[in-house]
Amino acid sequence: MTLESGGFFSYDLGSCKKLFNLECDVKPVRLAILGLGTVGGGALKLLKENAAEIKRRTGREIEITHVGTRRPRPDLDLPESVKQSADLMDIVRQPDVDVVVEVMGGIHPAYEVIMEAMKHGKHIVTANKALLAEHGNELFKAAEDNAVQIAYEAAVAGGIPIIKVIREGLAANKIEWLAGIINGTGNFILSEMREKGRAFEDVLKEAQELGYAEADPTFDVEGIDAAHKLTILASCAFGIPLQFDKVFTEGIGKVTAQDVKYAEDLGFRIKHLGIARRTDAGIELRVHPTLIPDDQLIANVNGVKNAVLVQANAVGPTLYYGAGAGAGPTASAVVADVVDIVRDIIYTEDGAGTIPQLAFEALSDLPILSREQMTTGYYIRINAEDQMGVLADVTTILSRAGISIDAIMQQPRLSKDLIPIVILTDPIVESKMDAALSQIQALPVIHGEIVRIRLESLDN
Amino acid sequence: MTLESGGFFSYDLGSCKKLFNLECDVKPVRLAILGLGTVGGGALKLLKENAAEIKRRTGREIEITHVGTRRPRPDLDLPESVKQSADLMDIVRQPDVDVVVEVMGGIHPAYEVIMEAMKHGKHIVTANKALLAEHGNELFKAAEDNAVQIAYEAAVAGGIPIIKVIREGLAANKIEWLAGIINGTGNFILSEMREKGRAFEDVLKEAQELGYAEADPTFDVEGIDAAHKLTILASCAFGIPLQFDKVFTEGIGKVTAQDVKYAEDLGFRIKHLGIARRTDAGIELRVHPTLIPDDQLIANVNGVKNAVLVQANAVGPTLYYGAGAGAGPTASAVVADVVDIVRDIIYTEDGAGTIPQLAFEALSDLPILSREQMTTGYYIRINAEDQMGVLADVTTILSRAGISIDAIMQQPRLSKDLIPIVILTDPIVESKMDAALSQIQALPVIHGEIVRIRLESLDN
């Protein structure tokens, strides 16, 4: 509600209905959707299919006035009133747009288009994790300067409302750590390797055929996509700037069926986790294959599904599970953001919402730890000659480095003279493990490269 | 921000900071906490312990000005500035209270105190599921009339932010059904029965000793507590008035270790679920022991933990897991509601928030189905004489009633002449199952009462 000079009420912001219990002649909230791929098409379909339910939730119509696409999509059956154009810069300057939904992906021109849209007072909804993780600090600053909001629920874990949970639902807590399966492709590959004893390359090929993995699977397999999402999650959890370049990232390409099997024998599953942890020294941000106990709920999240486990000081552990990708789930998150903005437009003065962009009014400069400073448990696999004293040599090195052994498993001989030895350790700072492993690696009885996979009990 | 007659800004609502980027001299938001039991004490502790983190989230101090309690609690170490009184009606009329946190429980005098508080313009945060389920419609109406909000995240599933997820996170969806483990005591009992083969009474006694179950365990064991919570969840999911009296409720007192074992042999677990489902004919609201497939994530939620599985048309299935009770988790939800209200006080005109109380601006009059109209699968256990033709008689009756059999398991003889027969059926409307079971019960070869436990695949 705005008070105009003559003392009349202008109903543009629509809050009159709530304040005075009047039925106002309220305008629809107008969207421009940029990008008509899987997510954009999904959002259009959802807005049409659930229009009545969404209207019943908000009391306000949502109208699509523009779509930005290089290829017209006659198959989408858009109403004639929707203007289609490939000139995205022109679309975001139009006066009949309140909210710009950016679902085209990629850094450029998404960055420039969003910046331009905000200059013109448009709120932004985006699913673009790469853009936010790498340029979010500038974008959120510009949002504040322009009194608009950037909503990004769809950028992390698809349809799971994990951003809302962390920014709002757990707002009473000090969040201690979170661990997430936040890349469906990687989880599909690891699940198949475990369930069917298949090799990495074999499952990757199938994932590509099924459309779960891109032709160039680097982003998924190397953990870059997960690192983008972890960057965003960590900022919301701890109130720190986005620092993608400081995430330690290790992919799943070196995980073998053999290690998956040994882990299982020891009561663990290997999952590709994004982990953010607050320690006294600073914040750990890391993405890597991780052994976790098989009786943990998150260890039983299989296939392309995502899940995020959050440990917070008042509520303890909570877990959020669902589809992390796909047209419907991603559109669910995109349109939930639109609904939030519609409600903010109705009930707040500038529509810029009530929640700080990165969950905190004041961001913290907590340092991000280097890999060497991080602390985790370890799964170590060594191929050693079958000689007296090997185990004594290895355990002595670990013990002198202050590394406590949790379990040792000597496996049946693989080749003529080599026996695989698997060791699980308690948590230890990585620099100490580095030093111990180079000493072990240097032993003449050790053959091949030592396998190290991190291990988390997830129980504190 | 309010515009005063002389053209000056009044900073009471604090939104000036956001609009004009000014540092305003903002007042703390002032709380009265009514009830200093487990939850009230937990909320006080949390507000103290996490004060810095919460301030960093909201930019605003939260100050406790009053506590309402019959017994003073010197152990809580309250600052001298906090006024303690047993006169709750007096507290909620005080001008130095913005938000009333009702955590005393019970219907009376909670109802009267909340009504009085709202008349005096106070926002309400409550953990009182019984009160909301049974009197929520009047309370929410009064909240609207007084332009205040009633926040109730803590009323369902403790620290899991399930109300926020359903009201906001899944707002783009048409919710099809939800199924929740929403009573920790019941889940603890069923988990112990399965893991250790123990009898119901035996575990109940232990739960009482551990403090999980009350001396009078009726509310937990009979499902009344779960029915209260389901009432609230269903209203948020479907946008319907609260209709506790229409929930079909069956407790866990008749579940035997024998049935838990047979279910497990067939690949199922028995959980006490609250289920709300939208069908073409209306809404099913039911609380009962339920067989669910053991590979479902929710089947692996054990002990006192809670979880809610939500099936929605865009996102598909999502699951939310965590602690459903206890001082810390419940306080987490209570204080998250306080944080929401603080943000609403800062950024909205009347502080009444942007979200409709029951998730929808317009409630629907969808009918609630009677038990006889509900549709579920079934686990049936019959004790029959070991005679030729028994199975043929039973299956003929089921087949004539249009009931499709999914599995049959004949168990080893229990007593001299009786054999237990277990049958799993596909979903069927309950009235048909009633009719078929009375025919089977009437067969002379059937001894004792037929056991029927509902079964849900949870996969659509």
Chai-1 contact restraints between the chains, C-beta under 6 A:
chainA,res_idxA,chainB,res_idxB,connection_type,confidence,min_distance_angstrom,max_distance_angstrom,comment,restraint_id
A,L3,B,L3,contact,1.0,0.0,6.0,A-B,restraint_1
A,L46,B,A172,contact,1.0,0.0,6.0,A-B,restraint_2
A,L46,B,A314,contact,1.0,0.0,6.0,A-B,restraint_3
A,N50,B,K174,contact,1.0,0.0,6.0,A-B,restraint_4
A,E53,B,K174,contact,1.0,0.0,6.0,A-B,restraint_5
A,R56,B,F360,contact,1.0,0.0,6.0,A-B,restraint_6
A,R56,B,A362,contact,1.0,0.0,6.0,A-B,restraint_7
A,R57,B,A171,contact,1.0,0.0,6.0,A-B,restraint_8
A,R57,B,F360,contact,1.0,0.0,6.0,A-B,restraint_9
A,G59,B,E361,contact,1.0,0.0,6.0,A-B,restraint_10
A,G159,B,V315,contact,1.0,0.0,6.0,A-B,restraint_11
A,I160,B,T318,contact,1.0,0.0,6.0,A-B,restraint_12
A,P161,B,V165,contact,1.0,0.0,6.0,A-B,restraint_13
A,P161,B,G169,contact,1.0,0.0,6.0,A-B,restraint_14
A,K164,B,G169,contact,1.0,0.0,6.0,A-B,restraint_15
A,V165,B,P161,contact,1.0,0.0,6.0,A-B,restraint_16
A,G169,B,P161,contact,1.0,0.0,6.0,A-B,restraint_17
A,G169,B,K164,contact,1.0,0.0,6.0,A-B,restraint_18
A,G169,B,A336,contact,1.0,0.0,6.0,A-B,restraint_19
A,A171,B,R57,contact,1.0,0.0,6.0,A-B,restraint_20
A,A171,B,A336,contact,1.0,0.0,6.0,A-B,restraint_21
A,A171,B,V339,contact,1.0,0.0,6.0,A-B,restraint_22
A,A172,B,L46,contact,1.0,0.0,6.0,A-B,restraint_23
A,A172,B,S332,contact,1.0,0.0,6.0,A-B,restraint_24
A,A172,B,V335,contact,1.0,0.0,6.0,A-B,restraint_25
A,A172,B,A336,contact,1.0,0.0,6.0,A-B,restraint_26
A,N173,B,S332,contact,1.0,0.0,6.0,A-B,restraint_27
A,K174,B,N50,contact,1.0,0.0,6.0,A-B,restraint_28
A,K174,B,E53,contact,1.0,0.0,6.0,A-B,restraint_29
A,A314,B,L46,contact,1.0,0.0,6.0,A-B,restraint_30
A,A314,B,G328,contact,1.0,0.0,6.0,A-B,restraint_31
A,A314,B,A331,contact,1.0,0.0,6.0,A-B,restraint_32
A,A314,B,S332,contact,1.0,0.0,6.0,A-B,restraint_33
A,V315,B,G159,contact,1.0,0.0,6.0,A-B,restraint_34
A,V315,B,P329,contact,1.0,0.0,6.0,A-B,restraint_35
A,V315,B,S332,contact,1.0,0.0,6.0,A-B,restraint_36
A,G316,B,A323,contact,1.0,0.0,6.0,A-B,restraint_37
A,T318,B,I160,contact,1.0,0.0,6.0,A-B,restraint_38
A,T318,B,G322,contact,1.0,0.0,6.0,A-B,restraint_39
A,L319,B,Y321,contact,1.0,0.0,6.0,A-B,restraint_40
A,Y320,B,Y320,contact,1.0,0.0,6.0,A-B,restraint_41
A,Y321,B,L319,contact,1.0,0.0,6.0,A-B,restraint_42
A,G322,B,T318,contact,1.0,0.0,6.0,A-B,restraint_43
A,A323,B,G316,contact,1.0,0.0,6.0,A-B,restraint_44
A,G328,B,A314,contact,1.0,0.0,6.0,A-B,restraint_45
A,P329,B,V315,contact,1.0,0.0,6.0,A-B,restraint_46
A,A331,B,A314,contact,1.0,0.0,6.0,A-B,restraint_47
A,S332,B,A172,contact,1.0,0.0,6.0,A-B,restraint_48
A,S332,B,N173,contact,1.0,0.0,6.0,A-B,restraint_49
A,S332,B,A314,contact,1.0,0.0,6.0,A-B,restraint_50
A,S332,B,V315,contact,1.0,0.0,6.0,A-B,restraint_51
A,V335,B,A172,contact,1.0,0.0,6.0,A-B,restraint_52
A,A336,B,G169,contact,1.0,0.0,6.0,A-B,restraint_53
A,A336,B,A171,contact,1.0,0.0,6.0,A-B,restraint_54
A,A336,B,A172,contact,1.0,0.0,6.0,A-B,restraint_55
A,V339,B,A171,contact,1.0,0.0,6.0,A-B,restraint_56
A,R343,B,T354,contact,1.0,0.0,6.0,A-B,restraint_57
A,D344,B,T354,contact,1.0,0.0,6.0,A-B,restraint_58
A,Y347,B,T348,contact,1.0,0.0,6.0,A-B,restraint_59
A,Y347,B,T354,contact,1.0,0.0,6.0,A-B,restraint_60
A,T348,B,Y347,contact,1.0,0.0,6.0,A-B,restraint_61
A,T348,B,T348,contact,1.0,0.0,6.0,A-B,restraint_62
A,E349,B,S15,contact,1.0,0.0,6.0,A-B,restraint_63
A,T354,B,R343,contact,1.0,0.0,6.0,A-B,restraint_64
A,T354,B,D344,contact,1.0,0.0,6.0,A-B,restraint_65
A,T354,B,Y347,contact,1.0,0.0,6.0,A-B,restraint_66
A,F360,B,R56,contact,1.0,0.0,6.0,A-B,restraint_67
A,F360,B,R57,contact,1.0,0.0,6.0,A-B,restraint_68
A,E361,B,G59,contact,1.0,0.0,6.0,A-B,restraint_69
A,A362,B,R56,contact,1.0,0.0,6.0,A-B,restraint_70
